[in-house]
């Protein structure tokens, strides 16, 4: 398998993991008393600790990212960006609602493409521009079912959502030099751990009224290991072989997988507009994949 093909697969897989985590996380919040804030802290701390433990057991020197000042700085910057992305997202949810926050998070690929083009001093390509339009349109239809009344744009909520999207884009661009030098498992592991500690400092609520049972612990482990550790690892590893703009676009499989899994688990059927949104996202994936294949030819 070509490295670029593997990279595209990993970016898509990261989105699927994030989408599945969203479904499980919703169950933990609605049925077991977890809050978005304490769930974020637990998933970042747990995901980071799990990846670093895995790295240590497989022979990596987990402190190697701190040997050079520039590497240590980039690692801390990545972790703080993760914390900022998570915190501002939940501020957006609190002030503007989950639907608005989800639509605004669809701007992540837009920011990635614009920042990538700015750094490279080039104009976004046709495939990138088309991918952005299809991805944002698909996310909008999946989240809102085409009903604008479901969106509530408060000033704070909208600004926080945009800030979250910008931070999410920077988490794709800022550590690119580092992940080409240091194994991604170490970069992601330390980034999640640092982000978790920063989030805990900002949101010192503990676990509150969360109920711990066999089911909730299983769900929490899924969120930590699959929806956080694996998802971030897949995504960051993909950046070794494909541009951040491509990875960002392919990761919009997150809302598609989330809606699909919700319909399977909860039993709610997709509407026509939601199906159209899913088709737009799949069309985006085809366009991006074909454009990369033509570029290699």
N, C-alpha and C positions, 0 to 999 in steps of 0.2 A: 504493500500500500504506500502510495506517494506520501511524503510528509505533509504536503498541503491538504491532501484528501483526509488524512488522519486529523489534521488541525481543524478542518471544517466539521468533521464528525464529533470531535471533542467539544467544540463550541456549541454545537447543537445539543449534545448530551448534557452539557452544563445547564442549558436552558430547561431541559426536561427535568433534571434533578431539582432545579429551583422551583419549577412549577409543581412538582409532586410535593416538595416541602411546604409550599403554600397551602395545599389542601390539608396535609397533616397538621400544619401549624394552626389552621383555622379550627380544626377539631380540638386541639389542645386548648385553644383560647375559649371556645364556646362551651365545651363540655367539662374541662378539667381546671378551670380557673387561672390559667396562665394569662399573662398580659403580653402585648407586643414588646414592651420594654424588657421585661425579665427574660422573655424567650430569645430576644436578640442577644442579650448578654450571655445567656447559657450556650447558645449555638456558636457564638464566636469564640468564647473561651474553650468550650468543649471541642470544637472543630480544630482550633489551633493546637490544643494539647494532643489530640488524637494524631494529627499529622506529624507533629514533632516526635511523638513516641514511636510512630511507624518509621520515621527517618532514622531515629537512633537505633532501632532494632535491626534495620537493614544496612547499617554500617556508615551512615552519613555523620559527619561531624556537625552537630546542630548549631554550634556557635560560630561556624565559619563565616556566616554573613556579617559578623561584627568585627572581622579582622581588619578591614579597611574602612576608613571613616566614611567614604562615599557610599559604600555598600550598606553600612549601618544606617546612614541618613535616608537612603532610598527605602530601606525596609520599614523604618519608623514612619516615613511619609505615606507609604502604602497602607500601613495599619491605621493611621489616623484618617486617611481618606475613606477607608472602609467604615470606620466609626461614624464619620460625618455623613456618609451616604445613608447609613441605616437610621441615624438619629433624625435627619431632615425628612426622610421618607415618612417616619411615623408622626412627625409634626404635621406634615401634609395630610396624613390620614385623619389626625385629630381635628384639624381646622377645616378641611375641604372634603373629607370623605374618602373612602377606599377607592371608589370609582375614579374620581379626579386624580388621586395620587397615582393610580395604575396607569392612566392615560399619560400623565406627565412623565412617568418613568420611561414611557416609550420614546422620549426625546433623547435617551442615552445614545442610540446609534447616530442620531443627528449630531450631537456634540462630538462624538468620536470622529465622524467623517470630517467635520469642520476643523477640529483640532489637528487631525492627521494631515489634512490638506495644508493647513497653515504651517505646520512644522516642515513639511516636505516642499512647501512653496509651489503648490500645484492646485488646479481646480478639481473638485470632485468629479469622478468619471460618471458616465451614463448609468452603468450598472449600480453604482453606489447611490446615485440620486434616485433611480427607480426603486431600489431596495428600500430606501428611507420612506418614500411615499407609500409603497405597499405595506411595509411593516407598521407604520404609524396608523394607516387606515385600518389595517386588520386588527390591531390592538384596540382601536377605538370601537370598532363594531363588536368585538368579543366582550369588552368590558361594559359597554353602555347599551348594546343592542340597538344602536342608532338613536337612542333617546337622549337628547341634549339636556333634558330636565333632570337627568340623574347626576349631572355635574354641578358642583357648587364652588365657584371660583372666589373664595375669600382671598384677600390680599396676602395674608400670612401663609395660608395653605398653598396658594399658587407659587409664591416665591420659594417656599420650602421645597415644593416638588421640583421646581426648576433647579434649585441648588443640589438636590439629591441626584438629579440626572447628570448635572455637570460633574459632581464628585464621582459618580459611577463611571463616567467617561474617563476621568483622570486615573481611576484605578486600572484602566486598561492600558493607558499610555505611559504613565509615570514609571512603572517598574520594568519596562521592556528591556532596557540595557541590562538590568540586574538578572532577569530570568534567562538571558543568554549566557550569563557567566556563572550563576549559582543555580543548583537544582531547584526547579519550581516548588518541590515539596517543602523546602526550607523557607523560601520566600513567602509562600502562602501560609505555612504553619505559623511563622513568626508574625506575619501581617494580621492573621485572624486573632492571635493571642493578644497582640498590642491593641488591636481594635476592640477586643472584648474588654480589656482593662480600661481603655479610654471610655467605652460605653458605660461600664460599671461606675466610673467616677461621675459621669454626667447623670446617670439614672440610678441612684442608690436606693432602689425599692426592694431589693431581695427577691425572694420567690413569692412573697405575699400569701395569697390564699390558694396557691396552686395545690392540686390534689395529686399525690404520687401513688399510682397503682401499677399493676403489671401492664395494663394497656397504655397508660400515660407515659410510663418510663420507656416502653417500646417505641411509642411515637416520638418521644424526645430524642432517643438514640437515632431514630431515622432522620430527624431534623438535623442532628449534629453530624452524623457520619455521611449521610447521602446528600442532604440538602445544603450542607455547608462545606464540610471537608472535601468530599468528592467533587461537588459542583465547582468550587473555587479552584481546586487543583486542575480539573479538566479544562476550565476556561483559561487559566494562566498558562498551562502547558500548550494550549492551542496557539497562544501568541508567539510561540517559538517558530512556528511555520507558516502562519497566515497573518495578514495585517490586522491591526486592532479594529479597523472599520468593518472588515469581513466578520470577525469574531463577534462584534457587537450586534451586527445584523442577524447572524445566525442564532444568537442567544435569545432572540425574541420568540423562540419556540417555548419559552417559559409560560406566557399567558395561554398559548395554544394547548400545552400539556395540562395546565391547571384547569382550564375549562373542560377539557375532555375527561380528565380524571374525576372532576366534580360531578359530571353527568353520569359517569359509571358508578361512582360510590354513592352519591346522593340520589341518583335516579332522575335527575332533571334533564329533559330532552333539549338539545340545541335548537334555537330558532333559526329561521332562514337567514337572517342578518348575521347571526353568530357563525353559521356555516360559511357565509360569504367571507367573514373576517378570517376564518381558518384557511380558506382557499387563498386569500390574498397573502397571508403569511407563507403558505407553502409555495406560492408563485414567486415570492421574494427569494426563498431558498433556492429554487430552480435557477432563477436569473443570476444570483450570486455564484452558484456552483458552476454554471456554464461559462460565465465570464472568466472565472479563474482557470477553467480548462482551456479556453481559447488563448488566454495569456501565456499558458505553458506551451502551446502548440508552436 
